[in-house]
Amino acid sequence: MDKRPRKTHRASSRPDLAAGPAFLSTERFEPKARARLGAPALRTFAAITEGWGLSEAQRLSVLGFPGRSTYHYWLAKARDRKRVLLPVDTLLRLSAVFGIHKGLRILFGRSEDEGSWLKRPHDAPVFGGQPPINLVTSGTQDGLMLVRRYLDAWRGGVFAAPNAADRHFAPYSDEDIVIV
């Protein structure tokens, strides 16, 4: 057994060594930044969720259940183009909705198809036969982020559970591949 004293590892102060990934600035959570983002984010949220056909109760759920009067106060200020100071949790939820919308728009291109995909039951394991809108409106950030990550991965070609479109798929054979 080695009896030599062990060296303790300390962060190096040498400038030639990488210090690791930089942390995100906390300034983005400051009230000034949140107030600047609040009104445009709420206007965008209202337009997206209207296109998806969400009820007021579903919208409140997506936002983390703010009071109904608070929600309408925020919307009124946003529509009047006044600053709205939103909680960090609400901004994170709005960001997830925007990511879902972006993924749907890239994948489908038409708003009718977006709404149809959200409301149709899916056999992908993460949805368990339920429509994705159920996760979106579950009231949790986890539900929102699960749908967002699923769409991001699908858009990137990394993930999509086998479905009806795959039933009649025949893999390529060597004869199908032509090198010119």
ZAMARGU-4260 file (C-alpha; in steps of 0.2 Angstrom, whole numbers, plus 5000, padded with zeros to 4 digits):
<rodrens>
0) 5000/5000/5000 | 5006/5017/4995 | 5011/5027/5011 | 5015/5044/5002 | 5004/5059/5006
5) 4991/5062/4993 | 4990/5079/4984 | 4974/5088/4986 | 4967/5095/4970 | 4964/5113/4969
10) 4957/5124/4955 | 4972/5130/4946 | 4976/5148/4945 | 4987/5146/4929 | 4979/5155/4915
15) 4984/5142/4902 | 4972/5129/4910 | 4954/5130/4905 | 4943/5134/4920 | 4928/5125/4914
20) 4912/5131/4907 | 4907/5149/4911 | 4891/5151/4922 | 4877/5161/4915 | 4876/5178/4921
25) 4863/5181/4934 | 4859/5198/4927 | 4846/5190/4916 | 4836/5187/4932 | 4837/5205/4938
30) 4820/5214/4939 | 4826/5226/4925 | 4829/5212/4912 | 4813/5203/4917 | 4802/5218/4916
35) 4809/5221/4898 | 4805/5204/4892 | 4788/5202/4901 | 4776/5211/4890 | 4783/5205/4873
40) 4783/5187/4880 | 4765/5188/4886 | 4759/5195/4869 | 4768/5181/4860 | 4761/5168/4872
45) 4743/5174/4870 | 4745/5173/4851 | 4753/5155/4851 | 4740/5148/4864 | 4726/5156/4854
50) 4732/5147/4839 | 4733/5131/4849 | 4715/5134/4855 | 4719/5133/4873 | 4706/5139/4886
55) 4709/5152/4899 | 4711/5138/4912 | 4724/5129/4901 | 4734/5145/4899 | 4734/5148/4918
60) 4740/5130/4920 | 4754/5133/4907 | 4760/5149/4917 | 4760/5140/4933 | 4743/5145/4940
65) 4745/5163/4943 | 4728/5171/4949 | 4716/5174/4936 | 4716/5193/4940 | 4735/5193/4940
70) 4735/5185/4923 | 4722/5198/4916 | 4732/5212/4924 | 4748/5206/4915 | 4739/5204/4898
75) 4731/5221/4899 | 4748/5229/4903 | 4757/5219/4889 | 4744/5224/4877 | 4746/5243/4882
80) 4765/5240/4879 | 4769/5244/4897 | 4782/5234/4906 | 4777/5218/4915 | 4788/5211/4929
85) 4786/5192/4928 | 4793/5180/4940 | 4808/5169/4934 | 4797/5154/4934 | 4784/5161/4923
90) 4798/5167/4910 | 4805/5150/4910 | 4788/5143/4906 | 4785/5155/4892 | 4802/5151/4885
95) 4797/5132/4885 | 4781/5137/4876 | 4791/5147/4863 | 4803/5132/4860 | 4788/5120/4858
100) 4780/5132/4845 | 4797/5134/4836 | 4799/5115/4835 | 4781/5113/4829 | 4783/5126/4816
105) 4799/5119/4809 | 4792/5101/4809 | 4775/5105/4802 | 4776/5122/4794 | 4757/5125/4796
110) 4748/5131/4812 | 4734/5119/4808 | 4746/5104/4809 | 4754/5110/4825 | 4737/5110/4834
115) 4733/5093/4827 | 4749/5086/4833 | 4747/5093/4850 | 4729/5087/4853 | 4731/5069/4845
120) 4735/5054/4856 | 4753/5048/4853 | 4761/5031/4856 | 4778/5038/4859 | 4783/5031/4876
125) 4785/5049/4884 | 4767/5052/4880 | 4759/5036/4885 | 4746/5036/4873 | 4740/5054/4878
130) 4740/5070/4868 | 4756/5081/4871 | 4744/5095/4876 | 4740/5086/4892 | 4759/5087/4897
135) 4759/5105/4891 | 4744/5110/4902 | 4749/5099/4916 | 4754/5114/4926 | 4772/5108/4928
140) 4788/5114/4921 | 4793/5096/4918 | 4778/5093/4907 | 4782/5108/4896 | 4801/5104/4895
145) 4797/5086/4891 | 4787/5091/4876 | 4800/5104/4871 | 4814/5092/4872 | 4805/5078/4862
150) 4802/5091/4848 | 4820/5097/4849 | 4826/5079/4847 | 4814/5074/4834 | 4818/5090/4824
155) 4837/5085/4826 | 4833/5068/4819 | 4839/5060/4836 | 4822/5053/4843 | 4805/5048/4837
160) 4797/5033/4843 | 4791/5021/4829 | 4773/5025/4823 | 4761/5021/4809 | 4772/5029/4796
165) 4785/5016/4800 | 4774/5001/4798 | 4777/4999/4779 | 4795/5005/4779 | 4807/4994/4770
170) 4826/4997/4774 | 4837/5001/4759 | 4847/4987/4752 | 4864/4987/4744 | 4856/4988/4727
175) 4847/5004/4731 | 4863/5014/4735 | 4870/5022/4720 | 4887/5030/4720 | 4890/5043/4706
</rodrens>
